[in-house]
């Protein structure tokens, strides 16, 4: 490895084929990082939109181990890990089967743990590293009809804070990126609950209409990518990075408004009783 490459910052991103992951990979490359991204469908040796892609299924221990080993071999060291792979489920909490909930946690939470566990030994040996877990504003503000997705993002919040305490002594820091509604291909991977209960039809329709309105003025994946680059390069990283004006506003409201007032605003926004 030549000296220039040895000193170049490197990054591994999961879920980098589209949306926030792709935008972050491109932004990090523009910031001078050597980047490897993952997707479940990547072909051997694939370069997609200028991003080196490798195959990785974050729900598989074997796939994660192989992907991290390949990325480490190609990059030489891993300075930054961005855990971005995930999907959403929309519906009332009782409308999702346990099988669907389990699948959601396998990707959104256990996937984060798998990839992090595979990368941490590398970062500890280096004596440095930064791990950014892409959470959500729903990780601190549970919205109706997003109970299980919110639960996975709450899990990521708690995991990340605990992990940050544990790994600081090894020169590794952990932070959570918290976007609000974002105009990405995530919408196409946001699936409905697998068993709809008719009593929720009217309320669910109001929620979906309000969600559609919020998406029309939402931040872009590129906005979130800017936050990721900021958090990646911060000398004294914060634990949480609300990404975008909406996320910052709701984080402030959640912290300072009384619960009754906050609930009233939330219900009015989504047209709920």
Long-range contacts (C-beta under 8 A, 24 or more apart in sequence): 1-76, 5-34, 5-76, 6-76, 6-77, 8-32, 8-33, 8-34, 9-33, 9-34, 9-79, 9-80, 10-34, 10-35, 10-36, 10-75, 10-76, 10-77, 10-78, 10-79, 10-80, 11-35, 11-36, 11-78, 11-79, 11-80, 11-81, 11-82, 11-232, 12-36, 12-37, 12-38, 12-68, 12-71, 12-75, 12-78, 12-80, 12-81, 12-82, 12-119, 13-37, 13-38, 13-81, 13-82, 13-84, 14-38, 14-56, 14-58, 14-82, 14-83, 14-84, 14-85, 14-111, 14-115, 15-39, 15-58, 15-84, 15-85, 15-86, 16-51, 16-53, 16-84, 17-41, 17-42, 17-48, 17-53, 18-184, 18-185, 19-182, 19-184, 19-185, 19-186, 19-221, 20-84, 20-134, 20-179, 20-182, 20-184, 20-186, 20-221, 20-224, 20-225, 20-228, 21-82, 21-84, 21-85, 22-49, 22-51, 22-221, 23-184, 23-220, 23-221, 23-222, 23-224, 23-225, 24-82, 24-84, 24-221, 24-224, 24-225, 24-228, 24-229, 25-51, 26-50, 26-51, 26-225, 27-222, 27-225, 27-226, 27-228, 27-229, 28-80, 28-225, 28-228, 28-229, 28-232, 31-229, 31-232, 31-233, 33-79, 33-80, 33-232, 34-75, 36-71, 36-74, 36-75, 38-67, 38-71, 38-85, 56-85, 56-115, 58-85, 58-107, 58-110, 58-111, 58-112, 58-114, 58-115, 59-106, 59-107, 59-110, 59-111, 59-114, 61-114, 64-111, 64-114, 64-115, 64-118, 65-118, 68-115, 68-118, 68-119, 68-122, 72-122, 77-122, 77-126, 78-119, 78-122, 78-123, 78-126, 78-129, 79-126, 79-128, 79-129, 79-130, 80-129, 80-130, 80-131, 80-132, 80-232, 81-115, 81-116, 81-119, 81-123, 81-129, 81-130, 81-131, 81-132, 82-132, 82-134, 82-228, 82-232, 83-111, 83-112, 83-115, 83-116, 83-131, 83-132, 83-133, 83-134, 84-134, 85-111, 86-111, 86-134, 86-152, 86-186, 87-186, 87-189, 87-190, 87-191, 88-146, 88-149, 88-186, 88-189, 88-190, 88-191, 89-146, 89-148, 89-149, 89-190, 89-191, 89-192, 89-193, 90-145, 90-146, 90-149, 90-190, 90-191, 90-192, 90-193, 90-208, 90-211, 91-145, 91-192, 91-193, 91-196, 91-200, 91-204, 92-144, 92-145, 92-147, 92-193, 92-197, 92-200, 92-204, 93-147, 93-148, 94-197, 95-193, 95-194, 95-195, 95-196, 95-197, 95-200, 96-148, 96-193, 96-194, 96-195, 97-194, 97-195, 99-194, 100-148, 100-193, 100-194, 101-148, 104-148, 104-149, 104-152, 105-151, 105-152, 105-155, 108-149, 108-152, 108-153, 108-155, 108-156, 109-152, 109-155, 109-156, 109-159, 112-156, 112-159, 113-159, 116-163, 120-167, 120-172, 123-167, 123-170, 123-171, 123-172, 124-167, 124-170, 124-172, 126-171, 127-170, 127-171, 128-171, 128-172, 129-170, 129-171, 129-172, 129-173, 130-172, 130-173, 130-174, 130-175, 130-231, 130-232, 130-237, 131-160, 131-163, 131-172, 131-173, 131-174, 131-175, 132-174, 132-175, 132-176, 132-177, 132-228, 132-231, 132-232, 133-159, 133-160, 133-174, 133-175, 133-176, 133-177, 134-176, 134-177, 134-179, 134-224, 134-228, 135-160, 135-176, 135-177, 135-178, 136-178, 136-179, 136-180, 137-178, 137-179, 137-180, 137-181, 137-242, 137-246, 137-247, 137-250, 137-251, 139-176, 139-178, 140-178, 140-251, 140-254, 141-250, 141-251, 141-254, 141-266, 143-266, 143-270, 144-203, 144-207, 144-266, 144-270, 144-272, 145-200, 145-204, 145-207, 145-208, 157-240, 160-239, 161-239, 164-239, 173-237, 174-239, 175-231, 175-237, 175-238, 175-239, 175-240, 175-241, 176-239, 176-240, 176-241, 177-224, 177-227, 177-228, 177-231, 177-241, 177-243, 178-240, 178-241, 178-242, 178-243, 178-247, 178-251, 179-219, 179-223, 179-224, 179-227, 179-243, 179-244, 179-247, 180-218, 180-219, 180-242, 180-243, 180-244, 180-246, 180-247, 180-250, 181-211, 181-214, 181-215, 181-218, 181-219, 181-246, 182-218, 182-219, 182-220, 182-221, 182-223, 182-224, 182-244, 183-215, 183-218, 183-219, 183-220, 183-221, 184-220, 184-221, 187-215, 203-271, 203-272, 203-273, 206-270, 206-271, 206-272, 207-270, 207-271, 207-272, 209-271, 210-269, 210-270, 210-271, 214-246, 218-246, 219-243, 219-244, 219-245, 219-246
